[in-house]
Amino acid sequence: MKAVELRAEVYLMALQSLSKAEREAVITRLLEDAKLREDILDLITIRQRQGEPSRPFRDYLAKTTKRAHKG
């Protein structure tokens, strides 16, 4: 495991060792920070969409540009 993953594991274990009320308080505090909340939502979206098919970004841009020109 990388150092980042090991550190994350330590924090996760600490969070899991808290009571439900304490965990909720920590999570609430995390979500109160706008930047952290955005990061959390981004990570959730990435995890949820991981299995979806992908396409090259250039293809997406070409299709989007084509639609914009059509009106």
N, C-alpha and C positions, 0 to 999 in steps of 0.2 A: 504494500500500500504506500501511496505517496504521503508526504507530510501533511498535506492539506486534508486528505481523506482520513488520516489518523486523528487529526485535530477535530474534524467534523464528528468522528465517531465518539470522541471524548465528550463533546458538547451534547450530542444526542443522548448518550448514556446518562449524563447529568440531568438533562431535561426529563428523560423517562423516569428518573428516580424521584422526581418531585411529586407531590400530591396533585390531584386533578385541579384543584383551585390554583395551586402555584403554577402549574403548566399553563392554564388559561391566562393567568396574569402575565406570564412571560410572552406568550403568543400575542396577547392583546397589545402589549408594549411594542412588539416587533411590527405589528400591523399599523400602529399609530404613526410610525415613521414613513412618510410618503415614498422615499426612495427604496427603503427596504420592502415596503408593500408592493411596489412596482416590480422589484426583483423577484419576489416570491410569486407574484402572478405570472411573470414571464416564465419562470421555471415550471410552474404548474402547466401552463399552456404547452411548453415544449414537451413535457412528459406525456400529456394527453394526446398530442398529435404525432408522437414518435413513429407510429406504425403507418401513417398516411403516406401515399405515394408523393414523390417530389418531382420537380422539373427544373431544368436549368434557369437561372435568373434571367438570362438573356431572352429566353422564350417568353417568360412572364412579361418582361418589359416590352417585347415586340407586340404581344397580344394586347397589352394595356394601351400602348401608344396607338395601335390600330383602332381600338374602340374609341379613344379620345378624338381621333380625327373624324370618325363617322358621326360623332355628335351624340 
